[in-house]
Amino acid sequence: MANLLEVKDLATHFFTQDGVVKAVDGITYDLEEGEVLGVVGESGCGKSVHALSIMRLVANPPGRTVGGEIIFEGEDLLKMDDSEMRHIRGNRIAMVFQEPMTSLNPVLTIGRQLTETLELHQNMARPEARARAAELLGTVGIPDAERRLADYPHQFSGGMRQRVMIAMALSCNPRLIIADEPTTALDVTIQAQILELMRDLAVEFGTAMVIITHNLGVVARYAHRVVVMYAGRIVETGSANDIYKNPRHPYTLALLNSVPRLDATERVRLDAIEGLPPDLVDLPPGCSFAPRCKFATEKCIQEAPVLVETDTNHTSACWRHHELTELAQAASS
């Protein structure tokens, strides 16, 4: 299957009075057509900035993509002019943002916000666009869709607003949807409904998805492959099954150990990840995770590891990836 998206050595930095913040510092991955990719990591690791870089929405100043390529359907998005990118954004690539209340325009009706995209990208007349907008609201589970087109965002609940955002993302049948923490502000029951809806619609329309989240349970259930980020870099990639069953980076292992398991047969103490993420203005010379890592050696502190293949389609940026299982078992015994 052909790659729909290829991110190659992408670097996005923010130039501040305190120095250069290397929010995204040379990440590389690809995404196949119809695939669901999960991107996980702590706050500040570069997940959202990398997504905004793909959409060319990083505010300049202070942010700027300083290197790399973003190849989408064979074209480098970073080399397109603003007019070409506007044709891509919202049409062939759509994004669902974290908080729908701040993403929707409070002074425009839901109907107008949906029809505007259809008129711009699909060249629909106003009546046709309105009919399509009502159809989209019905597709994402909003009852009495025709009447609700006249409502404003504040008249919808949080879950309903996120459904509207999904309808907007799907309106032009995009090839790729980037969902940046799409369920952060929702309660657990609504979270499950929204994620099931997104997965079902992605399958129905053959759309590839990048799901950015803190929730490892979401990744386990919905993602085919996983990218683990730390301090602006990718530290591990692999299938969701491999990442969960056989993590090859101490940070991934620490994330998994910090989450309660429903299948645990006995009471197990959760392991907190000690310390804080590094200052992205002044990254340590070696592995960025070394100051917080239980298994760090002198080499880890002095030399930064690169991503290497540990198994088929499984990579890790750790000097001790080959012995991590044994180290973890020794530490827990």
N, C-alpha and C positions, 0 to 999 in steps of 0.2 A: 504493500500500500504506500502511495506517495506521501511525502511530508507536506502538510499544509502550511506549517509555520516552522521556521528555523531561526532560533536566536543564537547568534555567534559572537562570543566575547563582548557582550553588551556591557557598557560602563556608563553610568549616569551619576554625576557628581553635583554637589551643591556648594557654591562658592560664597562663604560667609565671612564675617569679620574675625571669627575664631579660627578659620582655616578651611580647608577643602574637606567636605563630608563625602566620603566615598560610599554613597547609599547603595549603589549597585556597582560591583567591582570585577567585571569580567565574567559574566555567566553565559553558559552555552547549553542549549537543549533543543529538542525538536518535538513536533506534535503532528501526529498522523490525522488524516481525515476521519471524523467521527469518534476520535479518541477523547477520553476525559482524563486530564492531567491535574493532579493535586499539588499545590505549592504550599508547604508548611514551614513554620518557624516562628520564633518569638517576635513580639512587636519590635520594630526598628531594624529588622534583618534585611529589608529591601524588597519584600513581596509586593507591596502596593506600588512602590516607585517603579519596579520593573514593568508592572502592568500599565502604568501611566506612560512609561517610555514607549511601549508598543503602540499605544493610542496617540502618541505625540501630544500628550497633555501635561507634560512637566512644565511648570511655570518658569519662564526665563526672563529676567533673573529671579531667583539665584540658581535655579537648576539648569543643567545642560547635559545632554547625552554626548559624551566626549569620545566614544569609540564603539566599534562593533558594527554588526549588521542585524537587521530584522527582516528576514526574507519571508514574505507572505505571498503564496501562489506564484512564486518565482520572481517577485519584485521586491526590491529593498525599500522598505517604508521610510527609512532615514534619508533616502535620496529624492523622495517625492517633494514637490512644492506644496504649499498650503492648499491650493485648489484640488489637487489630486488626492491629498490626504482627507479632505472633507468628503470626498466621494466614497472613500473607504470607510471612514469612521461613521458608525451608526447604520451602515449599509451592508458591507461585507464583513466587518468586525464590529460587534456590539459589546457594550460593557454594562454590567449590573453593579452599581456602587453599594458601599456599605450601608449608608443611611438614606433611605428613599425620601425622607422629608426634606433633606437639604439638596437632593438631586432633582426633585420635581419643582417646577416653577409655581410658587404659591398664588400668583395672580392670574394664571391661565387655567382653564378647565382641563380636566383629564382628556376630554375629547380633542381639544385643540392641540395638546402636546403629542397625542398619538397621530393625528392627521397631518401635522406639520412635517413629520418624518416621511410619511407616505407620499405627500405631495412633492417633497423635495427629491427623494431618491427613486420613487416609483412612478413619478409623473402622473399621479392620479388626480382626477377632478375632485372637488370638495365633497360632493355626494357619495362618490365611490370610496373615497378615503374614510368618510364617516361610517359607511357600512362595514368596511374592513376593520375599523377601529372597534366597533361593537362586536364583531366576530372574534377579534383577538381577546377582548375582555372576557367573553364567554369561554374561550379556550383555556384561559388561566383560572377559571373558576369563580369569576365575579358574577353574581346573580343580577338579573334585571339590567343587563349590560347597556342597552340602548338608553335607558333613562339616566344611568350613572355617568354617561359621557358628559353631561352638563354639570357634574359636581366638581368641586375643587379638592386639591390634595388633603386639606385639613378635615374634609368630610369622610375620609377613609381611615380605617384602622391601620396600624403598622404593617400587619400581614397583608392587608389589601393593597397598601401602597407598594409593597414589594412585588405583589402580583402585577400591578400596573407597570412597574419597571421591567419585569420579565416580558410582559406583552410588548412594551416598546422595543426591547432588545430583539424580539422575534419578528417584529413587524415587517422587516425587509428580507426575511429568510437568510440571515447571515451565515457565512461559512464557519465563523468562530465567535463564541461568546466567552468573554472574560468576566467571571463573577468574583468580585472582590469582597470577601466576607459577607455574602448575601443574606445571612441570617443572624448577624451580630445582635441587632436590637430586638429580636423576636423571642417569644417564649418557646420552650422546648417543643411543645405540640405543633405550633405553627412552623417552627424550623423544619420539622420532618415533612410537613405538607409541602412547603416551598421546595425543598430539595428533591422530593419525589416528583413534583411537578416539573422541575427543571430537567431531571434525568429523562422522564418520559417524553417531554417535548424535544429534547436533544436527539433521542432515538427516533422519534417520529419524523423529524425534519432532517436527520442526518448531519446534525451540527456538532462540530468539535467544541470542547469546553476546557477552559482553564479555571479551576476552582481554587481560590486563595483563601486559606482558613487557618485558624489556630486549632480547630477541632479535629483530632486524629480519628475520631469515630466517623466523621463525615468522609474523610479520605478512605478509610477502610471499606465503607459501604459503596461509595460512588466512583472512586477513581480507578482507572486502569494502571496508571503509573504515577510515581510520586517524585517530586523534587524537594529536597530538604535544604533550606537556606539558613546561613548563619553569618552575621556581620557582612552582608552584601555579597556573599559568595555562595555557590552551591557546594555542599559538603557530602551529599549522597544522592544518588538517583537509582531507581529500580522499579520493578512492578510493585504494586501495593502488597501483594502476597509476600514477595521477598523482603520488602522493607519491614514488615511486621514480624515475619517468622525468623529472619536472619539479618538483623541490622548490622551494618559494617562500619558505622561511625559512632563514637561515644556520645555525640550530641543526640543522634537519633535514638540511641538506646536510653539516654536520660529522659528524653521526651516521652518515650513509651512507658518508662518506669514511673513517671509522675502522674499517670492516668489510672484511675481505679478500673479493675477488670470485673465484669459481671460473672465470668467463668471461673473466678478464683475459688479453690476448694477450701482455703483456709485464710485467716486474717493475715494480710501482708501490709507492712508499713510502706506508705508511698515515699518515694525518694524525691526530695526537692533538689533542683539544680542550684547549687550554691553559687554565690557571687552574682555579678551583673554582666550583661553584654558589654563588649569593649567600646571605647570611644572611637567612632568611625573617623574622627579627625586625626587620631594618633593610634593607628592599629599596631599591635605588637609585631615584632619581626617574624616570628614563627607562626604556628597554627593559632588562629584567633581564639579557638576554644580552649587552648592549653591551660590558661590560668584557672579554668573551672573544671578541668578534666581530671578524673580520678586516676587515669592511666598514663598521664603525660610523662615523657622522658625529657632529657636534656636536648635531644634532637628535635622534639616537638616544639620546644621553646625557641630554638635557634633557627630552624628551617621550616618554611611553609610548605606543607604537602600539596601535591596536585591531584586532580581526579584521575584515578586509574581504575581499570576494569578488574573487579574482584571475582565476579562470576559472569555468566552470559547476561548481557544487558543490565548489569548491576555495577555501579561505580561508587567509589568512596575516596575522599581526600583525607586519609589518615595513615600515618606511618605504621600503625599497629593493627590495621584492619584484619590481617590474616590470623591474629590471635585474640581478637576481641571476645569471641564466645568463651574461650577458656578464662580470660581475665575477668569477665563478668561473673562467671560461675564461682571463681575463687573469691571474688569480692563479696558475694552473697552468702557464702558458706561460713 
